Amino acid sequence: MGKIKRVLQNRRGDTFIFIIILVFFILTLSAILIEYFRMESLYQQVEYVLQRGVNSAVEYAMLDEYRRDGVARMDTAAAEEKLYEYLHESMELDAGLNKYADDQWDYQLEIENVHATESPPRLTLEGTLKTHSVFSFLTGEVRLPFSISSVNTRTEGGSE
């Protein structure tokens, strides 16, 4: 603490250099924090929308005729088809699963695995969200892995 006080009281110009260095570190830290929270927000937003898509695909593909007998079953092909339909229509992703906002690339989904089981009705989506940093002095490409699953075990319902 005494050294900092001595530098600030120095009349040779060291104070100006010290303040410039301090401002640089503060601005760099601020930029890193802003970018971190932007990435976190994007990740949570995409994860939420993907969870809705997986849930709606499972609900759409449920075979209601088995529910009357107390059995939960799902058409796995219909669930996967509905999931991809959701990705393209509701999330507005192109054929390469890229998202554009105002003609600028925002992010890309890289789907590694879609696993669907008929009984119990479960759909699991695993992949990576690939995006880039806004600040050029930070890292260029950022990859955020995700694993989203939906299970429907409701067995009541149907007409009797």
Buried (B, 14 or more C-beta within 10 A) or exposed (E): EEEEEEBEEEEEEEEEEBEEEEEEEEEEEEBBEEBEEBBEEBBEEBBEBBBBBBBBBBBBBBBEEBBEEEEBBBBBEBBBBBBBBBBEEEBEBEEEBBBEEEEEEEBBBEBEEBEBBBEEBBBBBBBBBBBBBEEEEBEEEBEBEBEBBBBBEEBEEEEE
